[in-house]
Amino acid sequence: LNGSNPRRIKLTAPNINLSLDQSEGSVLSDDNLDTPDEIDINVDDLDTPDEADSFEYTGQEEQTTAKDASQEESESIPEYTAEEEREDNRLWRTVIIGEQEQRIDMKVIEPYKKVISHGGYYGDGLNAIIVFAACFLPDSSRADYNYVMENLFLYVISTLELMVAEDYMIVYLNGATPRRRMPGLGWMKKCYQMIDRRLRKNLKSFIIVHPSWFIRTILAVTRPFISSKFSSKIQYVNTLAELREMIPMEYVHIPDSI
């Protein structure tokens, strides 16, 4: 061991004869394991590691490195300030619809808020003109289309309640609206059912401007299922000139595309 040249040490061990019981039902039985009855292991040729061989344990170093990386990652997370929290709160609006509290994701509907607007008043008193421009609705190809429409529905209903004081009419601008942007029948039915009873009663006219064959067909099919009072309020207008003869247009915003 004190020599300059390391020596290879060979350990010699006696032959070991291992006999495993292969009783019936055992996993080592002849049915389950096709091996000889006896297993001989000769360890004469087993060598011990050379003296120069060494094993280095790096676990502590890896643990320290991981800890440092974790600390750097945690330090890189920006602090959530009070101003940012207030800004996030402004992205949500809480409204009461049907005596139930609802939250509206204002961020996701931001591009579509123009879908509903106030068009001034008609007649005597506070008879509001509510303009609904279908061309501002989201495209149905959006992956989150249902989520957007659900929040937009809440926005439309809550906005309608704020705009209307007495009697009112709805001007539905259907022009420049491709089929993929038109709201589904279920969505429109839900809007009508969810509005307050006062709003349904005070709705005096529902004017559809530039009606498409799809709109006409849908209303014709659903006419037996809707109230006769609501059906009598529906009017079709084919041109903007015809609309001007019916209502004051000073504050009615007509999108450029229409």
Summary of the structure (lengths in Angstrom):
residues: 258
radius of gyration: 39.4
end to end distance: 99.0
largest distance: 117.5
contacts: 576
relative contact order: 0.10
helix: 38%
strand: 21%
